[in-house]
Amino acid sequence: VLVNKIINYDTNPGYQDSWLNQLTFIADDEDFNIHINQADQIAESFLLQNPEVNIDKIYLDAFQQVSTAGGELYPSVTQAINTALLKGTSVINYMGHGGSSGLAQERILTINDVDNWNNNNKLALFVTATCSFTAFDDPNFVTAGERAILNPNGGAIALFTTVRAVYSSSNERLTRAVFDHLYQPVNSIIPPIGEILRKAKNSNPADTIGINSRKFLLIGDPSMNLARPELEVVTEFINDHDLSDGVTDTLSALQPVMIKGFIAQDGNWVNDFNGELDVIIFDKPQDARTLAQDNTSFEKTFASRKNIIFKGKVSIDEGRFEFSFIVPSDIDYSFGQGKISYYANDGTILDAKGFYNKIVIGGSADVTVADDQGPEIEVFLDDENFISGGITSPNPTLLIKLKDDYGINIVGNSIGHDITAVLDEETKNTFVLNEFYESELDNNTAGTVRFPLFDLKEGNHSIKVKAWDIANNSSEATTRFIVAFDATSALDQVLNYPNPMTDFTTFRIDHKLTGSLLDITIEIFSSNGQLVKTIEQSSVGGTGIVDGIQWDGRSEIGTILPNGIYLYKVIIKENSQSDENNIISELERLVILR
């Protein structure tokens, strides 16, 4: 499993995406904020050394704690971690309490979570400063850390992790050393991960000889290099302003913006680079606060940069690119430093990273947007062939197509102005989907959301999607679908009447395929299994009942069939589905008796 994951990690162009610029820091909520303080200091120090990266901070005490019969839990933290792995994060760090079965007293990560990860093209390096997360020498128990690297569908590409109980002060020192060396080149090359851990362990004499550091091991291939872009993305112009003069630009609400740039190596234009550029433009960092929900924790303010004012995908031609957008009206109107984050690839294994943070975002442009229409919204399950009322598995992918003349609002700065999906009209089942939005190539007015749904109950469901444009006009769209664990569960009843028949019989099919256009086939067999008649008919399944399909007891060539017992089955194909998703009934009996 691990060998296949490493080969895929090293050679698959599918790995090339903006998640390689992403790191995630998770911190426990106990012990007088020591874990949060340590994680935040390491994160900010790493960002200072590597300003091109983007950091997601999942600090437990900044989320709402929930009391249950089984103790205190942080379900939103678990969701945030699983989402981070699903979207992709190059490195994920945890500092706090844990064990061989998972992380934190509140069980924010369990073995079940690890086993269900499905991020095979976005594998992360785990750095876990917690007790015994990967105690691999117990033959009777497979730890959460081992499962993370042995998961064939995703999880970890490697772990800097622990096999025994460890202590916070030494953990912090060693973790800090790991991140100090993580992206530091030696002779212009990032060292392999085994060399990074060796250097980290030898950075401080106390760790070189200390027993605590000996409990940290590398689980993975020490000769493997982390995926790290080699080339740079350079911002050259903003609204025809040549940035080489060092003057800072200001971007304001509803202002049209044009940005141009190029791909470089050692500062020189790479004119044979052709591919795609992922762009994320962040609003200013916001002050986030912890909630002091643990007896030994207290409120803490930390910087969080999560609000996105533009996310796009742009063509690169001969090493140059340009794109335009309109700044959403939902930005924070106070003035502060924004950030442009870039990731580029050429479709092979050559890629580039970059950032630009000499921009101020705030205020409002003297511009009027003549728009009072919300976005166009189309909602599907799994693919665009889906029709409302169709069948899905218990784990479908929600697919949303969005389009607006001025662009889609994904800022997340104003309450209620997010892209949201509500499952089964239950507000507790509301999903905020801003971070899953992806623009179409070279089109800042349209894009797609893909969001996986898990463990849905069998039966009828609905999902309502709401989205806003950059001028704060909203629209809604709803689709309905049926979860079927197997094909026949979509059929409630199949029968024919009268039965026995003389001159004719009528088939009736009760089903759950409301709203779908159905292609129905009835195959009738003799008692020895010979196909004697095929009946085909199309029907709109609006009522959940198909009735009135008649048969006169004649064969395919029109001869009257003799008295006896016959078998039949019903095959239903939704026009949105492939043949492999056909719904086939059990064999039913009918009798001809003249």
C-alpha positions as CSV (number, residue, x, y, z in Angstrom):
1,V,0.0,0.0,0.0
2,L,2.7,2.5,1.0
3,V,4.9,1.8,-2.0
4,N,1.9,2.5,-4.3
5,K,1.1,5.7,-2.4
6,I,4.7,6.9,-2.7
7,I,4.9,6.2,-6.5
8,N,1.6,8.0,-7.0
9,Y,2.8,10.9,-4.9
10,D,6.0,11.2,-6.8
11,T,4.8,10.7,-10.4
12,N,1.1,11.5,-10.7
13,P,0.4,15.0,-12.2
14,G,-3.0,14.8,-10.4
15,Y,-1.1,15.8,-7.3
16,Q,-0.5,19.2,-8.8
17,D,-3.0,21.6,-7.2
18,S,-3.1,24.6,-4.9
19,W,-3.4,22.3,-1.8
20,L,0.4,22.0,-1.9
21,N,0.5,25.6,-0.6
22,Q,-1.7,24.6,2.4
23,L,-0.7,23.6,5.9
24,T,-3.0,22.8,8.9
25,F,-2.2,23.3,12.5
26,I,-4.4,21.6,15.2
27,A,-4.2,22.4,18.9
28,D,-5.7,20.9,22.0
29,D,-7.7,23.0,24.5
30,E,-6.3,22.0,27.8
31,D,-3.3,22.7,30.1
32,F,-3.6,26.5,30.4
33,N,-3.5,27.1,26.6
34,I,0.0,25.6,26.3
35,H,-0.9,23.6,23.2
36,I,-2.6,26.5,21.5
37,N,0.3,28.9,22.3
38,Q,2.9,26.4,21.0
39,A,1.0,25.6,17.8
40,D,0.3,29.3,17.1
41,Q,3.9,30.4,17.6
42,I,5.2,27.6,15.4
43,A,2.6,28.4,12.7
44,E,3.3,32.1,12.7
45,S,7.1,31.5,12.7
46,F,6.7,29.1,9.7
47,L,4.6,31.6,7.8
48,L,7.2,34.3,8.4
49,Q,9.9,32.1,6.9
50,N,7.6,30.8,4.1
51,P,5.1,33.6,3.2
52,E,3.9,31.8,0.1
53,V,2.1,29.1,2.2
54,N,-1.5,29.4,3.5
55,I,-2.2,28.2,7.0
56,D,-5.5,26.8,8.4
57,K,-5.7,26.9,12.2
58,I,-8.0,24.4,13.9
59,Y,-7.7,25.2,17.5
60,L,-10.2,23.2,19.5
61,D,-11.3,25.9,21.9
62,A,-12.2,28.2,19.1
63,F,-15.0,25.8,18.1
64,Q,-18.2,25.1,20.1
65,Q,-17.9,22.3,22.5
66,V,-20.9,19.9,22.8
67,S,-22.0,18.0,25.9
68,T,-23.1,14.4,25.3
69,A,-23.8,11.3,27.4
70,G,-20.3,10.1,26.3
71,G,-18.6,13.3,27.4
72,E,-17.6,16.6,25.8
73,L,-17.1,16.5,22.0
74,Y,-16.1,18.9,19.2
75,P,-18.0,17.6,16.2
76,S,-17.2,20.8,14.2
77,V,-13.5,20.2,14.8
78,T,-13.8,16.6,13.5
79,Q,-15.6,18.0,10.4
80,A,-12.9,20.6,9.9
81,I,-10.1,18.0,10.1
82,N,-11.9,15.7,7.6
83,T,-12.6,18.6,5.3
84,A,-8.9,19.7,5.4
85,L,-7.8,16.2,4.4
86,L,-10.5,16.1,1.7
87,K,-9.6,19.5,0.2
88,G,-5.9,18.7,0.6
89,T,-3.2,19.9,3.0
90,S,0.5,19.3,2.4
91,V,1.3,19.1,6.1
92,I,-1.0,18.6,9.1
93,N,0.3,19.2,12.6
94,Y,-1.3,18.3,16.0
95,M,-0.1,19.4,19.4
96,G,-1.9,18.1,22.5
97,H,-3.2,15.0,24.2
98,G,-3.8,11.8,22.3
99,G,-3.2,8.1,22.1
100,S,-3.1,5.1,19.9
101,S,-6.9,5.3,19.2
102,G,-6.9,9.0,18.2
103,L,-6.5,12.6,19.2
104,A,-7.7,14.6,22.2
105,Q,-9.9,13.7,25.2
106,E,-12.9,15.0,23.1
107,R,-12.1,12.3,20.4
108,I,-11.7,14.8,17.6
109,L,-10.1,12.1,15.5
110,T,-10.9,8.4,15.8
111,I,-9.8,5.2,14.0
112,N,-13.1,5.3,12.2
113,D,-12.4,8.8,10.9
114,V,-8.9,7.7,9.7
115,D,-10.3,4.5,8.0
116,N,-12.9,6.6,6.1
117,W,-10.4,9.2,4.7
118,N,-10.5,9.3,0.9
119,N,-7.8,11.7,-0.2
120,N,-5.6,9.5,-2.3
121,N,-4.4,12.3,-4.6
122,K,-3.8,14.7,-1.7
123,L,-1.8,12.8,0.8
124,A,-0.4,14.8,3.8
125,L,2.7,14.6,6.0
126,F,1.5,14.3,9.6
127,V,3.5,15.8,12.4
128,T,1.9,14.7,15.7
129,A,3.3,15.8,19.0
130,T,1.1,13.6,21.1
131,C,1.4,10.4,23.0
132,S,1.7,7.0,21.4
133,F,-0.2,7.9,18.2
134,T,1.7,5.3,16.2
135,A,2.9,2.7,18.8
136,F,3.5,0.1,16.1
137,D,5.0,-2.6,18.3
138,D,1.8,-4.0,19.7
139,P,0.8,-6.9,17.5
140,N,-2.7,-7.0,18.9
141,F,-3.7,-3.5,18.0
142,V,-3.3,-1.3,14.8
143,T,-3.0,2.3,15.9
144,A,-4.6,5.3,14.4
145,G,-1.2,6.4,13.0
146,E,-0.5,3.1,11.4
147,R,-4.0,3.2,9.8
148,A,-3.3,6.6,8.4
149,I,-0.4,5.4,6.4
150,L,-1.8,2.0,5.6
151,N,-5.1,3.4,4.3
152,P,-5.1,2.5,0.6
153,N,-7.6,5.3,-0.2
154,G,-5.8,8.2,1.4
155,G,-4.6,9.4,4.8
156,A,-0.9,10.1,5.2
157,I,2.1,9.8,2.9
158,A,4.4,9.8,6.0
159,L,4.3,10.6,9.7
160,F,6.7,12.3,12.1
161,T,5.1,10.8,15.1
162,T,5.3,9.1,18.5
163,V,5.4,5.6,19.8
164,R,5.3,6.3,23.5
165,A,4.1,8.9,26.0
166,V,5.9,12.3,25.4
167,Y,6.0,15.7,27.1
168,S,4.9,19.1,25.9
169,S,8.1,21.1,26.4
170,S,10.3,18.7,24.5
171,N,7.5,18.2,22.0
172,E,7.4,21.9,21.2
173,R,11.1,22.2,20.8
174,L,11.3,19.2,18.4
175,T,8.2,20.2,16.4
176,R,9.6,23.7,16.0
177,A,12.8,22.3,14.7
178,V,10.9,20.1,12.2
179,F,9.2,23.2,10.8
180,D,12.4,25.2,10.8
181,H,13.9,22.6,8.5
182,L,10.8,21.5,6.5
183,Y,11.2,23.8,3.5
184,Q,14.8,25.0,4.0
185,P,16.8,24.1,0.9
186,V,20.4,22.7,1.0
187,N,22.2,23.7,-2.2
188,S,18.9,24.8,-3.7
189,I,17.2,21.4,-3.0
190,I,14.7,20.6,-0.2
191,P,16.2,17.6,1.7
192,P,14.3,14.3,1.9
193,I,12.0,13.8,4.9
194,G,14.4,11.5,6.7
195,E,17.1,14.2,6.6
196,I,14.6,16.8,7.8
197,L,13.9,14.7,10.9
198,R,17.5,14.0,11.5
199,K,18.3,17.7,11.5
200,A,15.4,18.5,13.7
201,K,16.5,15.9,16.3
202,N,20.0,17.3,16.3
203,S,19.0,21.0,16.4
204,N,19.1,21.1,20.2
205,P,21.5,19.2,22.4
206,A,18.7,18.3,24.8
207,D,16.9,16.5,22.1
208,T,20.0,14.8,20.7
209,I,20.5,12.9,23.9
210,G,17.1,13.2,25.5
211,I,14.8,10.2,25.8
212,N,11.7,12.2,24.6
213,S,13.1,12.7,21.1
214,R,13.8,9.0,20.8
215,K,10.1,8.4,21.0
216,F,9.6,10.4,17.8
217,L,10.0,8.3,14.7
218,L,9.6,8.6,10.9
219,I,6.9,6.3,9.6
220,G,7.4,6.4,5.8
221,D,10.2,6.5,3.2
222,P,13.1,8.6,4.5
223,S,14.4,9.1,1.0
224,M,11.1,10.7,-0.2
225,N,11.0,14.4,-0.9
226,L,7.9,16.5,-0.1
227,A,6.0,17.8,-3.1
228,R,7.2,21.3,-3.4
229,P,7.0,23.6,-6.5
230,E,10.4,24.6,-8.1
231,L,9.4,27.7,-10.1
232,E,8.0,31.0,-9.0
233,V,4.8,32.9,-9.9
234,V,5.5,36.7,-10.2
235,T,2.8,39.4,-10.1
236,E,3.8,42.1,-12.6
237,F,0.8,44.4,-13.0
238,I,-2.4,45.3,-11.1
239,N,-4.7,47.4,-13.2
240,D,-1.8,48.4,-15.5
241,H,0.2,49.6,-12.5
242,D,3.8,48.3,-12.9
243,L,4.5,46.8,-9.4
244,S,8.3,47.2,-9.8
245,D,8.0,50.8,-8.5
246,G,7.2,49.4,-5.0
247,V,4.0,51.4,-4.6
248,T,1.2,49.6,-2.8
249,D,-2.2,49.1,-4.6
250,T,-5.5,49.3,-2.8
251,L,-8.5,47.0,-3.8
252,S,-11.9,48.2,-2.8
253,A,-15.4,46.7,-2.8
254,L,-17.0,46.5,-6.3
255,Q,-13.8,47.6,-8.0
256,P,-12.9,45.9,-11.3
257,V,-9.4,44.4,-11.1
258,M,-7.0,43.1,-13.8
259,I,-3.8,41.3,-12.7
260,K,-1.0,40.2,-15.0
261,G,2.1,38.1,-14.2
262,F,4.6,35.5,-15.4
263,I,6.3,32.3,-14.4
264,A,10.0,32.7,-13.4
265,Q,13.1,30.7,-12.4
266,D,15.6,32.6,-10.3
267,G,13.7,35.8,-11.3
268,N,13.9,35.1,-15.1
269,W,10.8,34.6,-17.2
270,V,10.2,31.0,-18.2
271,N,8.7,31.5,-21.7
272,D,8.1,27.8,-22.5
273,F,5.8,27.2,-19.5
274,N,2.2,26.5,-20.6
275,G,-0.5,25.3,-18.2
276,E,-3.0,26.5,-15.6
277,L,-2.7,28.8,-12.7
278,D,-4.8,28.5,-9.5
279,V,-5.3,31.9,-7.9
280,I,-6.7,32.7,-4.4
281,I,-7.0,36.3,-3.2
282,F,-7.4,36.6,0.5
283,D,-8.9,39.5,2.5
284,K,-7.1,40.7,5.6
285,P,-6.4,38.4,8.5
286,Q,-9.1,38.5,11.1
287,D,-8.9,38.2,14.9
288,A,-10.3,34.9,16.0
289,R,-10.8,34.0,19.7
290,T,-10.9,30.9,21.8
291,L,-13.9,30.4,24.1
292,A,-12.3,29.2,27.4
293,Q,-14.5,26.1,27.5
294,D,-12.1,24.0,29.5
295,N,-11.4,24.4,33.2
296,T,-7.7,25.0,32.5
297,S,-8.0,27.2,29.4
298,F,-8.7,30.9,28.9
299,E,-9.5,33.2,26.0
300,K,-6.9,33.8,23.4
301,T,-6.9,36.0,20.3
302,F,-5.1,34.7,17.2
303,A,-4.8,35.7,13.6
304,S,-6.8,33.8,11.0
305,R,-6.8,34.5,7.3
306,K,-9.8,32.6,5.9
307,N,-12.0,35.1,3.9
308,I,-11.5,34.7,0.1
309,I,-12.4,37.5,-2.2
310,F,-11.6,35.7,-5.4
311,K,-10.7,32.2,-6.4
312,G,-10.0,31.4,-10.0
313,K,-8.3,29.2,-12.6
314,V,-6.3,30.9,-15.4
315,S,-4.5,29.8,-18.5
316,I,-0.8,30.3,-18.8
317,D,0.6,30.9,-22.3
318,E,4.3,31.1,-22.9
319,G,4.9,31.7,-19.3
320,R,2.5,34.7,-19.0
321,F,-1.0,35.0,-17.6
322,E,-3.7,37.6,-16.9
323,F,-7.1,37.6,-15.2
324,S,-9.8,39.9,-14.1
325,F,-12.6,40.0,-11.4
326,I,-14.7,42.4,-9.4
327,V,-14.0,42.8,-5.7
328,P,-17.1,41.6,-3.8
329,S,-19.1,44.0,-1.7
330,D,-18.9,41.7,1.3
331,I,-15.2,42.4,2.1
332,D,-14.1,43.9,5.4
333,Y,-14.2,47.6,4.7
334,S,-11.4,48.4,7.1
335,F,-8.0,48.7,5.4
336,G,-5.4,46.0,5.8
337,Q,-2.9,43.8,4.0
338,G,-4.4,41.3,1.6
339,K,-2.6,38.4,-0.1
340,I,-2.6,36.8,-3.5
341,S,-1.7,33.1,-3.5
342,Y,-0.6,31.3,-6.6
343,Y,-0.1,27.7,-7.7
344,A,0.7,26.8,-11.3
345,N,1.3,23.5,-13.2
346,D,2.0,22.5,-16.8
347,G,0.2,19.2,-16.7
348,T,3.3,17.1,-16.2
349,I,5.3,17.4,-13.0
350,L,6.6,20.9,-13.4
351,D,4.9,23.4,-11.2
352,A,5.3,26.8,-9.6
353,K,4.3,28.7,-6.4
354,G,4.0,32.3,-5.5
355,F,2.4,35.1,-3.5
356,Y,2.0,38.8,-3.5
357,N,1.1,40.7,-0.3
358,K,1.9,44.3,-1.1
359,I,-1.8,45.1,-1.5
360,V,-4.3,46.9,0.7
361,I,-7.9,45.7,0.8
362,G,-10.6,47.9,2.1
363,G,-13.1,50.7,1.5
364,S,-15.6,51.0,-1.3
365,A,-15.0,51.9,-5.0
366,D,-17.1,54.7,-6.5
367,V,-18.8,52.1,-8.7
368,T,-22.5,51.1,-9.1
369,V,-23.3,47.6,-10.2
370,A,-26.6,47.5,-12.0
371,D,-27.6,44.0,-10.9
372,D,-30.6,42.7,-9.0
373,Q,-30.5,39.1,-10.1
374,G,-29.0,36.3,-8.1
375,P,-26.8,33.5,-9.6
376,E,-28.0,30.8,-11.8
377,I,-27.9,27.5,-9.8
378,E,-28.1,23.9,-11.0
379,V,-28.0,21.1,-8.5
380,F,-27.0,17.5,-9.3
381,L,-25.9,14.4,-7.5
382,D,-22.7,12.7,-8.8
383,D,-22.8,14.1,-12.3
384,E,-24.6,16.5,-14.6
385,N,-26.8,13.7,-16.0
386,F,-28.7,13.5,-12.8
387,I,-32.4,14.4,-12.9
388,S,-34.3,15.4,-9.8
389,G,-35.9,12.4,-8.2
390,G,-33.1,10.0,-9.2
391,I,-31.4,7.3,-7.3
392,T,-28.0,7.7,-5.5
393,S,-25.8,5.6,-3.2
394,P,-25.6,6.5,0.5
395,N,-22.4,8.4,-0.3
396,P,-23.2,10.7,-3.3
397,T,-21.3,13.8,-4.3
398,L,-23.3,17.0,-4.3
399,L,-22.5,18.8,-7.6
400,I,-23.5,22.5,-7.9
401,K,-23.1,24.6,-11.1
402,L,-23.1,28.4,-10.4
403,K,-23.1,31.3,-12.9
404,D,-23.5,35.0,-12.5
405,D,-22.6,38.0,-14.7
406,Y,-20.6,39.6,-12.0
407,G,-19.2,36.6,-10.1
408,I,-20.0,34.4,-7.1
409,N,-19.6,35.5,-3.5
410,I,-17.4,33.2,-1.5
411,V,-16.0,35.8,1.0
412,G,-17.7,34.4,4.1
413,N,-17.5,37.7,5.8
414,S,-21.2,38.4,6.2
415,I,-23.6,36.2,8.1
416,G,-25.9,34.4,5.7
417,H,-24.1,35.3,2.5
418,D,-22.3,31.9,2.1
419,I,-22.9,29.2,-0.5
420,T,-25.0,26.8,1.6
421,A,-26.7,23.4,1.1
422,V,-29.5,22.3,3.5
423,L,-30.2,18.6,3.6
424,D,-33.9,17.5,4.1
425,E,-35.0,21.0,5.2
426,E,-33.1,20.5,8.6
427,T,-31.1,23.6,9.5
428,K,-28.8,21.4,11.6
429,N,-27.9,19.7,8.3
430,T,-26.5,23.0,6.8
431,F,-23.2,22.8,4.9
432,V,-21.2,25.9,4.2
433,L,-19.5,25.3,0.8
434,N,-17.5,28.5,0.0
435,E,-14.2,26.7,0.2
436,F,-15.3,24.0,-2.2
437,Y,-16.1,26.5,-5.0
438,E,-13.8,26.2,-8.1
439,S,-14.1,28.7,-11.0
440,E,-14.2,27.6,-14.6
441,L,-10.9,28.0,-16.5
442,D,-10.6,31.7,-17.7
443,N,-14.1,32.5,-16.5
444,N,-14.6,34.5,-13.3
445,T,-18.4,34.4,-13.6
446,A,-19.0,30.6,-13.4
447,G,-17.8,27.7,-11.3
448,T,-18.6,24.4,-9.6
449,V,-18.9,23.1,-6.1
450,R,-18.3,19.4,-5.4
451,F,-19.0,18.3,-1.9
452,P,-19.2,14.6,-0.7
453,L,-22.1,13.5,1.4
454,F,-21.7,10.5,3.6
455,D,-23.9,7.8,5.3
456,L,-27.3,9.1,4.1
457,K,-30.3,7.1,5.2
458,E,-32.1,5.0,2.7
459,G,-35.2,6.7,1.2
460,N,-36.3,10.1,0.0
461,H,-34.1,13.2,0.5
462,S,-34.0,16.8,-0.7
463,I,-31.2,19.3,-0.8
464,K,-31.6,23.1,-1.1
465,V,-28.8,25.3,-2.3
466,K,-28.4,29.0,-1.8
467,A,-25.8,31.2,-3.3
468,W,-25.0,34.9,-3.6
469,D,-23.3,37.1,-6.2
470,I,-20.7,39.7,-5.5
471,A,-23.4,42.4,-5.3
472,N,-25.3,40.4,-2.6
473,N,-28.2,39.1,-4.7
474,S,-29.2,35.6,-3.8
475,S,-30.9,32.6,-5.5
476,E,-32.0,29.2,-4.4
477,A,-32.5,25.8,-6.1
478,T,-33.7,22.5,-4.8
479,T,-33.3,18.9,-6.0
480,R,-34.7,15.6,-4.7
481,F,-33.1,12.2,-4.7
482,I,-33.5,8.7,-3.4
483,V,-30.8,6.8,-1.5
484,A,-30.9,3.1,-2.3
485,F,-28.5,0.7,-0.7
486,D,-29.3,-1.8,-3.6
487,A,-31.1,-1.5,-6.8
488,T,-34.3,-3.4,-5.9
489,S,-34.9,-1.2,-2.9
490,A,-36.1,1.5,-5.3
491,L,-39.0,-0.7,-6.2
492,D,-41.9,-1.0,-3.7
493,Q,-44.0,-3.5,-5.7
494,V,-44.2,-5.2,-9.1
495,L,-47.4,-7.1,-10.1
496,N,-49.7,-7.9,-12.9
497,Y,-53.5,-8.1,-13.0
498,P,-55.5,-10.1,-13.6
499,N,-53.4,-13.1,-12.7
500,P,-54.1,-15.7,-14.0
501,M,-54.8,-13.9,-17.3
502,T,-56.9,-14.9,-20.3
503,D,-56.9,-12.4,-23.1
504,F,-54.6,-9.7,-21.5
505,T,-52.9,-8.6,-18.3
506,T,-51.8,-5.2,-17.0
507,F,-48.4,-4.6,-15.3
508,R,-48.2,-2.2,-12.3
509,I,-44.9,-0.9,-10.9
510,D,-44.7,1.0,-7.6
511,H,-41.4,2.8,-7.2
512,K,-39.5,5.7,-5.5
513,L,-38.3,7.3,-8.7
514,T,-40.5,10.4,-8.5
515,G,-39.7,13.1,-11.0
516,S,-37.5,11.0,-13.3
517,L,-38.0,10.1,-16.9
518,L,-37.9,6.3,-17.0
519,D,-37.2,3.7,-19.7
520,I,-39.1,0.6,-18.6
521,T,-38.4,-2.9,-20.0
522,I,-40.4,-6.0,-19.1
523,E,-38.9,-9.3,-20.1
524,I,-41.2,-12.4,-20.1
525,F,-39.8,-15.9,-20.0
526,S,-41.2,-19.4,-20.4
527,S,-40.9,-21.8,-17.5
528,N,-37.7,-23.3,-19.1
529,G,-36.1,-19.8,-19.2
530,Q,-36.6,-18.9,-22.9
531,L,-37.2,-15.2,-23.5
532,V,-40.6,-15.1,-25.3
533,K,-41.6,-11.4,-25.1
534,T,-40.0,-8.0,-24.5
535,I,-42.1,-4.9,-23.8
536,E,-40.6,-1.5,-23.8
537,Q,-42.1,1.8,-22.7
538,S,-41.1,5.2,-21.4
539,S,-42.8,6.9,-18.5
540,V,-42.5,10.0,-16.3
541,G,-42.2,8.8,-12.7
542,G,-44.0,11.8,-11.2
543,T,-46.5,9.7,-9.2
544,G,-44.3,6.9,-8.1
545,I,-46.6,4.5,-10.0
546,V,-46.4,3.1,-13.5
547,D,-49.7,1.4,-14.4
548,G,-51.4,0.4,-17.7
549,I,-48.6,-1.5,-19.5
550,Q,-50.7,-4.3,-21.2
551,W,-49.8,-7.6,-22.7
552,D,-52.0,-9.8,-24.8
553,G,-50.3,-13.1,-24.1
554,R,-48.6,-13.3,-27.5
555,S,-44.9,-14.0,-28.2
556,E,-42.4,-11.6,-29.9
557,I,-43.6,-12.9,-33.4
558,G,-47.3,-12.6,-32.5
559,T,-48.2,-16.3,-31.8
560,I,-50.6,-17.1,-29.0
561,L,-48.6,-18.6,-26.1
562,P,-49.9,-21.8,-24.5
563,N,-51.4,-22.0,-21.1
564,G,-48.8,-22.3,-18.3
565,I,-46.6,-20.5,-15.8
566,Y,-44.4,-17.7,-17.1
567,L,-41.8,-15.6,-15.3
568,Y,-41.1,-11.9,-15.8
569,K,-38.8,-9.2,-14.6
570,V,-38.9,-5.4,-14.8
571,I,-35.8,-3.4,-15.8
572,I,-35.9,0.4,-15.2
573,K,-33.3,2.8,-16.5
574,E,-33.4,6.4,-15.5
575,N,-32.4,8.4,-18.6
576,S,-29.7,10.1,-16.4
577,Q,-28.0,6.8,-15.5
578,S,-25.7,4.4,-17.2
579,D,-26.6,0.7,-17.8
580,E,-24.7,-0.4,-14.8
581,N,-27.1,1.5,-12.6
582,N,-30.2,-0.2,-14.0
583,I,-32.8,-1.2,-11.5
584,I,-33.9,-4.8,-11.9
585,S,-36.8,-6.4,-10.1
586,E,-36.9,-9.9,-8.7
587,L,-38.5,-12.5,-11.0
588,E,-42.3,-12.5,-10.7
589,R,-44.8,-15.2,-11.9
590,L,-47.8,-14.9,-14.1
591,V,-50.2,-17.6,-15.3
592,I,-51.9,-17.9,-18.7
593,L,-55.2,-19.8,-18.3
594,R,-57.6,-19.6,-21.2
